[in-house]
Amino acid sequence: MTKFPRLSAIFSTIILLLYVALCGKELLIETGSYVYLLQTAVFTIAVLQQPNNRYYIFSPSFISLLYLNLNFIVGHHTVSRGFGLSLTYYHAFNNYSSIQFITAFFLLCNLMVFCAIPFKSLRSLSPWAASNQKGFSSLKLIFLFAVLFLFGFIHIDLSFIGGGGDFSYVYKLVIAIFITLTLVKMKTAWKYLLYLIMVSFFMIGHYDSKREIIYVIILVVFLEIMYNRIDITVSFKQLTLGILGVLGFFYIVTISSIMRGYGNYETESFSEAAGYVPDYVQSDLFMDAFTANFETNSVYGNSTNAINYIYTGRAELTYGTTMVRFLFLPLPRSVFPNKPNGIIDAYTMIFAPQFRAIGGSFPVIVYSEVFWNFHIFGLFFLLFIFLWINRLYVSLLKKLANNDEGILAVFLVFMFVTLLQFIRGSGFEIWLVYGLLSIPLISIIFILRRIKNERS
């Protein structure tokens, strides 16, 4: 499996596909979660056995597989059994024309994404060079933390160019990247306290968006593991740290749930919400609310439902228009009436037209989007997408390994840690826009750094 990870992935997937085809609908409903679990286990073992496995574990392919399959495993179980605050997805699930086809398609998507991991390129990566950081700059960190907290009071509205919501998060994340690139090279335990302060800032300011907290956690863990050359092993220490990390994340999500109104505790602060955790966990509402808050029902429900729409002919193939929509973003619809709709708009207009009419939306994962555009041939397009993204990832690792932390490297770090925004279904154009918005601040920081270096 170490030398031929793709062969083991293909062979195991074929066995699972045969099971899906032969087991029957009722049995698949009962055991679907285990199908995804088994495929994920094979992929994980294959990756863990690679030398320098950190490169493979943090590859865009494996990060995406882990995120999506956790949603498939839990989502299939909860949706098929009617867990959650709403039975919308449960009723849709019961009306699917072929759960066998949907499951088989997801298994094949997983295989394409796994096969896109650049095993040869990652094996040939050069050893990491010694850090060129010249000592510890307390003034630099104070400045970066001050700017980070300043953005906590700034609301950036881009509605004049068609953007909705507050875009200040983009710039907070940019600052977090520079903070982490500074702390990661320090050989002192104090840096972990600073990491905690930084993550707590995002937890308090973005409690209503788990993804925006997850991006910062991925940022810290990714850079710490890469710069310190830590491989993932099945040891007592790493298992303990992993379990504590998972429990800590669940605790954060639980507090965020309370702050978002679940349980009707009417809290006004993060610390006050933390005090209600024991009572909330023991309440009758907890399991359904926790399922809803982790969005496993919506991720799995919307993704399978979207495929069912195309499979049954309720929606027509869009032949790539949702994938190239980013090319038309600068053009207002008044100038170009035939401007393509995004996958979110196309799907929500069918699934919940009244909700869409008031601005609501339901994201659809990239697997379902390629099917919405090309049916079964979307598998090849999915493979191409991940081959391209993984290629950028290899470029990022080479830059970081050679201490090339320039504008392009920081931009690639930003795109890497926000990858789940695209995978989850916000659309390539939104992921790209967030990345482009980060460039001005990244450039300003490098200009300021150059001016400082010239003066000194």
C-alpha positions in Angstrom: 0.0 0.0 0.0 3.0 2.3 0.6 4.3 2.0 -2.9 1.0 1.7 -4.7 -1.5 3.8 -2.8 -3.6 4.5 -5.9 -4.0 0.7 -6.7 -5.2 0.0 -3.1 -7.7 2.9 -3.4 -9.0 1.6 -6.8 -9.3 -2.0 -5.7 -11.1 -1.1 -2.4 -13.5 1.3 -4.2 -14.4 -1.4 -6.8 -15.3 -3.8 -3.9 -17.5 -1.1 -2.3 -19.1 -0.3 -5.7 -20.0 -3.9 -6.1 -21.6 -4.0 -2.6 -23.6 -0.8 -3.4 -24.9 -2.3 -6.6 -25.9 -5.7 -5.1 -27.0 -4.9 -1.5 -30.4 -3.4 -2.3 -31.9 -0.1 -1.3 -33.0 -0.9 2.3 -29.7 -2.4 3.3 -27.7 0.5 1.8 -29.8 3.0 3.8 -28.9 1.0 6.9 -25.2 0.6 6.1 -24.4 3.6 3.8 -22.4 5.4 6.6 -20.1 2.3 6.9 -19.5 2.3 3.2 -18.1 5.9 3.4 -16.2 5.0 6.6 -14.5 2.0 5.0 -13.3 4.0 1.9 -12.1 6.8 4.1 -10.2 4.3 6.3 -8.4 2.8 3.3 -7.4 6.2 2.0 -6.2 7.3 5.4 -4.1 4.2 6.0 -2.5 4.6 2.5 -1.6 8.2 3.3 -0.3 7.6 6.8 2.1 5.0 5.4 3.8 7.4 3.1 7.2 8.8 4.1 6.9 12.5 5.3 3.1 11.8 5.5 2.4 15.3 6.7 2.7 16.4 3.0 0.0 14.0 2.0 -2.3 14.5 5.0 -2.5 18.3 4.4 -2.8 18.0 0.6 -6.0 19.6 -0.7 -7.2 16.2 -1.8 -7.0 14.6 1.6 -8.3 17.6 3.5 -11.3 17.7 1.1 -11.8 13.9 1.4 -11.7 14.1 5.2 -14.1 17.0 5.4 -16.6 15.6 2.9 -16.6 12.0 4.1 -17.1 13.0 7.7 -20.2 14.8 6.4 -21.2 11.8 4.4 -20.7 9.3 7.3 -22.7 11.4 9.8 -25.0 13.0 7.2 -26.2 9.7 5.7 -27.0 8.4 9.2 -28.8 11.5 10.5 -30.7 12.3 7.3 -31.9 8.8 6.6 -33.2 8.5 10.2 -34.8 11.9 10.5 -32.4 13.5 13.0 -32.2 17.3 13.1 -34.5 20.3 13.7 -36.1 19.9 10.3 -37.4 16.9 8.4 -36.9 18.6 5.0 -33.9 16.5 4.0 -35.4 13.3 5.4 -38.5 13.7 3.2 -36.3 14.5 0.2 -34.1 11.5 0.9 -37.1 9.1 1.0 -38.1 10.3 -2.5 -34.7 9.7 -4.2 -34.9 7.7 -7.4 -31.7 5.8 -6.7 -29.7 6.1 -3.5 -27.4 3.4 -5.0 -26.5 5.7 -7.9 -25.8 8.7 -5.6 -23.7 6.6 -3.3 -21.7 5.1 -6.1 -21.1 8.5 -7.7 -19.8 9.9 -4.4 -17.5 6.9 -4.0 -16.1 7.5 -7.5 -15.7 11.2 -6.7 -13.7 10.3 -3.7 -11.5 8.0 -5.8 -10.9 10.8 -8.4 -9.9 13.2 -5.6 -7.6 10.6 -4.0 -5.9 9.8 -7.3 -5.2 13.5 -7.8 -2.8 13.5 -4.8 0.7 14.2 -6.4 2.5 11.3 -4.7 5.6 11.5 -7.0 6.0 15.3 -6.6 5.5 15.1 -2.8 8.1 12.3 -2.5 10.7 14.4 -4.3 10.3 17.5 -2.2 13.7 18.9 -1.0 14.5 19.1 2.7 13.4 22.3 4.4 16.0 25.0 4.7 16.9 26.5 8.0 14.8 29.5 9.0 16.1 32.9 8.0 14.1 34.7 10.7 16.5 37.1 12.6 15.5 36.7 16.2 12.3 37.5 17.9 10.5 40.7 17.0 8.2 41.7 19.8 7.3 45.0 18.2 6.3 43.2 15.0 4.0 40.9 16.9 2.5 43.8 18.9 1.8 45.7 15.7 0.2 42.7 14.0 -2.0 41.9 17.0 -3.0 45.5 17.2 -4.0 45.6 13.6 -5.9 42.3 14.1 -7.9 43.7 17.0 -8.5 47.0 15.0 -10.2 45.0 12.2 -12.5 43.6 14.9 -14.2 47.0 15.0 -14.3 47.6 11.2 -17.1 46.5 8.9 -16.2 46.3 5.3 -19.2 46.5 3.0 -18.7 45.8 -0.7 -22.3 46.0 -1.8 -21.4 48.7 -4.3 -19.7 46.0 -6.4 -22.2 43.3 -5.7 -20.7 41.8 -2.5 -22.9 41.0 0.5 -22.0 40.9 4.2 -18.9 41.9 6.1 -15.6 41.2 4.2 -13.4 42.3 7.1 -12.7 38.6 7.8 -10.5 38.4 4.7 -8.1 40.9 6.2 -8.2 39.4 9.7 -7.2 36.1 8.2 -4.3 37.8 6.3 -3.0 39.3 9.6 -3.4 35.9 11.2 -1.2 34.4 8.5 1.6 36.9 9.1 1.3 36.3 12.9 1.5 32.5 12.4 4.4 32.8 10.0 6.2 34.7 12.8 5.3 32.5 15.7 5.9 29.2 14.0 9.7 29.8 13.9 9.9 30.7 17.6 11.3 28.0 20.0 9.4 29.1 23.1 6.3 27.8 24.7 4.9 31.3 25.0 3.9 31.2 21.3 1.1 28.7 22.2 -0.4 31.3 24.5 -0.3 33.8 21.6 -1.9 31.2 19.3 -4.7 30.8 21.9 -5.3 34.5 22.1 -5.5 34.7 18.3 -7.9 31.8 18.0 -10.0 33.1 20.9 -10.3 36.4 19.0 -11.8 34.6 16.0 -14.0 32.4 18.3 -15.5 35.5 20.0 -15.9 37.6 16.8 -17.0 34.8 14.5 -19.0 32.5 16.8 -21.8 32.4 14.1 -19.4 30.9 11.5 -17.6 27.6 12.4 -15.8 27.7 9.0 -14.1 31.0 9.8 -12.8 29.5 13.1 -11.8 26.3 11.3 -9.7 28.2 8.8 -7.6 29.7 11.5 -7.2 26.4 13.3 -6.1 24.8 10.0 -3.6 27.7 9.4 -1.9 27.2 12.8 -1.8 23.4 12.7 -0.7 23.3 9.1 2.2 25.7 9.5 3.3 24.3 12.9 3.4 20.7 11.5 5.2 21.7 8.3 7.9 24.0 9.8 8.5 21.6 12.7 8.6 18.5 10.3 6.0 16.6 12.4 4.7 13.4 10.8 1.4 11.8 12.0 2.0 8.6 13.9 -0.4 6.3 15.8 1.3 7.0 19.2 -0.1 7.6 22.6 1.0 11.2 22.6 -0.5 12.1 19.2 -3.7 10.1 19.9 -4.1 12.0 23.2 -3.5 15.3 21.5 -5.9 14.4 18.7 -8.7 13.4 21.1 -8.1 16.6 23.2 -8.2 18.6 20.0 -11.5 17.1 18.8 -13.1 17.5 22.2 -11.9 21.1 22.3 -13.4 21.7 18.9 -16.7 20.2 19.9 -16.7 22.4 23.0 -16.1 25.5 20.8 -19.0 24.5 18.5 -21.3 23.9 21.5 -20.6 27.3 22.9 -21.1 28.8 19.5 -24.5 27.0 19.3 -25.6 28.5 22.6 -24.5 32.0 21.4 -26.5 31.6 18.2 -29.6 31.0 20.2 -29.9 27.3 20.6 -31.5 26.4 23.9 -32.8 30.0 24.4 -30.3 31.0 27.0 -30.1 34.6 25.9 -26.4 34.9 26.6 -24.4 38.1 26.0 -20.9 36.9 26.2 -18.6 34.0 25.3 -17.9 33.2 29.0 -21.5 33.3 29.9 -22.4 30.9 27.1 -19.6 28.5 28.4 -21.4 28.3 31.7 -24.5 26.9 30.1 -22.7 24.0 28.3 -23.4 21.3 30.9 -27.1 22.2 31.0 -27.3 22.4 27.2 -25.6 19.0 26.7 -28.2 17.3 28.9 -31.2 18.9 27.3 -33.6 17.1 25.0 -32.8 19.6 22.2 -29.1 18.9 22.2 -28.8 16.0 19.7 -31.1 17.6 17.1 -29.5 21.0 17.5 -26.0 19.7 17.5 -26.7 17.8 14.2 -28.1 21.0 12.7 -25.2 23.2 14.0 -22.6 20.9 12.4 -24.5 21.2 9.2 -24.0 17.5 8.3 -27.7 17.3 7.4 -27.5 20.3 5.1 -24.2 19.3 3.5 -25.2 15.7 2.8 -28.9 16.5 2.2 -28.4 19.3 -0.4 -25.6 17.5 -2.1 -27.5 14.2 -2.6 -30.7 16.1 -3.5 -28.9 18.1 -6.2 -27.7 14.9 -7.8 -31.2 13.5 -7.6 -32.6 16.5 -9.5 -30.3 15.9 -12.4 -30.6 12.2 -12.3 -34.4 12.3 -12.5 -34.5 15.2 -15.0 -36.0 17.8 -12.7 -33.1 20.0 -13.5 -31.2 20.4 -16.8 -27.4 20.1 -17.2 -25.7 23.4 -17.2 -22.6 22.2 -19.2 -20.0 24.1 -17.3 -21.7 27.5 -17.0 -21.7 27.5 -13.2 -18.0 26.6 -13.2 -16.9 29.5 -15.4 -19.2 32.1 -13.8 -16.1 33.8 -12.2 -15.2 35.0 -15.7 -18.3 37.1 -15.8 -18.2 38.6 -12.3 -17.1 42.1 -13.4 -20.1 42.3 -15.7 -23.4 43.5 -14.2 -26.5 41.6 -15.2 -27.9 44.8 -16.6 -25.1 44.8 -19.2 -25.0 41.1 -19.7 -28.5 39.6 -19.1 -27.4 36.1 -19.9 -24.8 36.1 -17.2 -24.6 32.5 -15.9 -26.1 31.7 -12.5 -24.0 30.0 -9.8 -24.7 26.5 -8.6 -26.1 27.9 -5.3 -28.7 30.0 -7.2 -29.6 27.3 -9.7 -30.1 24.6 -7.0 -31.9 26.8 -4.5 -34.3 28.2 -7.1 -35.6 24.6 -7.6 -35.3 23.3 -4.0 -36.7 26.4 -2.2 -37.7 29.2 -4.6 -39.4 31.3 -1.9 -36.4 31.1 0.3 -34.2 32.1 -2.7 -36.5 35.0 -3.4 -35.7 36.6 -0.1 -31.9 36.1 -0.6 -31.6 32.6 1.0 -29.3 30.0 -0.3 -28.2 26.4 0.1 -24.6 25.5 -0.8 -23.9 22.4 -2.9 -20.6 20.6 -2.6 -18.2 20.5 -5.6 -19.1 16.8 -6.3 -22.7 17.7 -6.9 -21.7 20.8 -9.0 -19.6 18.8 -11.5 -22.5 16.3 -11.8 -25.0 19.3 -12.2 -22.8 20.4 -15.2 -21.6 17.2 -16.9 -23.5 14.3 -15.3 -21.2 11.2 -14.9 -18.5 12.9 -17.1 -18.1 15.4 -14.2 -15.8 12.8 -12.7 -13.1 13.7 -15.2 -13.6 17.4 -14.6 -13.3 16.8 -10.8 -10.0 15.0 -11.4 -8.7 18.0 -13.4 -9.7 20.5 -10.7 -7.9 18.6 -8.0 -4.8 18.0 -10.1 -4.6 21.7 -10.6 -5.2 22.6 -6.9 -2.7 20.0 -5.7 -0.1 21.4 -8.1 -0.5 24.8 -6.5 -0.1 23.1 -3.1 3.2 21.6 -4.1 4.4 25.0 -5.3 3.4 26.4 -1.9 5.4 23.7 0.0 8.5 24.4 -2.2 8.3 28.1 -1.4 7.9 27.6 2.3 10.7 25.0 2.4 13.0 27.5 0.7 12.1 30.3 3.0 10.4 32.1 0.1 7.6 33.8 2.0 6.8 36.4 -0.5 3.5 37.8 -1.7 2.7 34.7 -3.8 3.5 32.4 -0.9 1.2 34.2 1.5 -1.5 34.4 -1.1 -1.3 30.6 -1.6 -1.5 30.0 2.2 -4.7 32.1 2.2 -6.2 30.1 -0.6 -5.1 26.8 1.0 -6.7 27.5 4.4 -9.9 28.7 2.8 -10.1 25.7 0.4 -13.1 24.3 2.2 -15.1 27.4 1.2 -14.9 26.1 -2.4 -15.3 22.4 -1.5 -18.3 23.0 0.6 -20.1 24.7 -2.3 -19.8 28.5 -2.1 -18.6 28.4 -5.7 -15.2 28.9 -7.2 -16.0 32.6 -7.9 -16.5 33.3 -4.2 -13.4 31.5 -3.2 -11.5 33.4 -5.8 -13.0 36.8 -4.8 -11.9 36.3 -1.2 -8.4 35.5 -2.4 -8.2 38.5 -4.7 -9.5 40.8 -1.8 -6.6 39.6 0.3 -3.9 40.7 -2.2 -4.0 44.5 -1.4 -3.3 44.0 2.4 -0.7 41.4 1.7 1.1 43.8 -0.7 0.9 46.7 1.8 2.5 44.7 4.6 5.3 43.7 2.3 5.8 47.3 1.2 6.0 48.4 4.9 8.4 45.6 5.6 10.7 46.6 2.7 10.6 50.3 3.8 11.5 49.3 7.4 14.4 47.1 6.1 15.7 49.9 3.9 15.7 52.4 6.8 17.5 49.9 9.1 
